[in-house]
Amino acid sequence: MDGLEVLRKLRAQEKTRNIPVIILSNYDEEDLVARGLRLGAHEYLIKARTTPSSLSEGIEDWLKE
């Protein structure tokens, strides 16, 4: 099972539907990004373009959504 399938299963269950999910991946194909966001990820970040500080800066905003 890949991460997108995990996200789909999380969104399908009442208990886990609203858990904030941030995808951090090495794959930056447009269709994968679009699918992740369509499934309900708050953000889809590419590992090679994401620093620890930029990741930590987004946490507060992601938890507000």
LINVEN-V276288 format. One record per residue. RES is the residue in three letters. SS is DSSP state (~ for helix, > for strand, _ for the rest). PHI is phi as a letter, one per 30 degrees, with the letter a starting at -180 (NA if undefined). PSI is psi as a letter, one per 30 degrees, with the letter a starting at -180 (999 if undefined). Layout:
BEGIN
res:RES ss:SS phi:PHI psi:PSI
res:RES ss:SS phi:PHI psi:PSI
END
This chain:
BEGIN
res:MET ss:_ phi:NA psi:k
res:ASP ss:_ phi:c psi:l
res:GLY ss:~ phi:d psi:e
res:LEU ss:~ phi:d psi:e
res:GLU ss:~ phi:d psi:e
res:VAL ss:~ phi:d psi:e
res:LEU ss:~ phi:d psi:e
res:ARG ss:~ phi:e psi:e
res:LYS ss:~ phi:d psi:e
res:LEU ss:~ phi:d psi:e
res:ARG ss:~ phi:d psi:f
res:ALA ss:~ phi:d psi:f
res:GLN ss:_ phi:c psi:k
res:GLU ss:_ phi:e psi:e
res:LYS ss:_ phi:d psi:e
res:THR ss:_ phi:c psi:g
res:ARG ss:_ phi:e psi:e
res:ASN ss:_ phi:c psi:g
res:ILE ss:_ phi:d psi:k
res:PRO ss:_ phi:d psi:k
res:VAL ss:_ phi:b psi:k
res:ILE ss:> phi:c psi:k
res:ILE ss:> phi:d psi:k
res:LEU ss:> phi:b psi:j
res:SER ss:> phi:b psi:l
res:ASN ss:_ phi:d psi:f
res:TYR ss:_ phi:d psi:k
res:ASP ss:_ phi:c psi:g
res:GLU ss:_ phi:d psi:k
res:GLU ss:~ phi:e psi:e
res:ASP ss:~ phi:d psi:e
res:LEU ss:~ phi:d psi:e
res:VAL ss:~ phi:d psi:e
res:ALA ss:~ phi:d psi:e
res:ARG ss:~ phi:d psi:e
res:GLY ss:~ phi:d psi:e
res:LEU ss:~ phi:d psi:e
res:ARG ss:~ phi:d psi:e
res:LEU ss:_ phi:d psi:f
res:GLY ss:_ phi:j psi:g
res:ALA ss:_ phi:d psi:k
res:HIS ss:_ phi:d psi:e
res:GLU ss:> phi:a psi:l
res:TYR ss:> phi:b psi:j
res:LEU ss:> phi:c psi:k
res:ILE ss:> phi:c psi:k
res:LYS ss:~ phi:e psi:e
res:ALA ss:~ phi:d psi:f
res:ARG ss:~ phi:c psi:g
res:THR ss:_ phi:b psi:k
res:THR ss:_ phi:c psi:l
res:PRO ss:~ phi:e psi:e
res:SER ss:~ phi:d psi:e
res:SER ss:~ phi:d psi:e
res:LEU ss:~ phi:d psi:e
res:SER ss:~ phi:d psi:f
res:GLU ss:~ phi:d psi:f
res:GLY ss:~ phi:d psi:f
res:ILE ss:~ phi:e psi:e
res:GLU ss:~ phi:d psi:e
res:ASP ss:~ phi:d psi:e
res:TRP ss:~ phi:d psi:e
res:LEU ss:~ phi:d psi:f
res:LYS ss:~ phi:d psi:f
res:GLU ss:_ phi:d psi:999
END
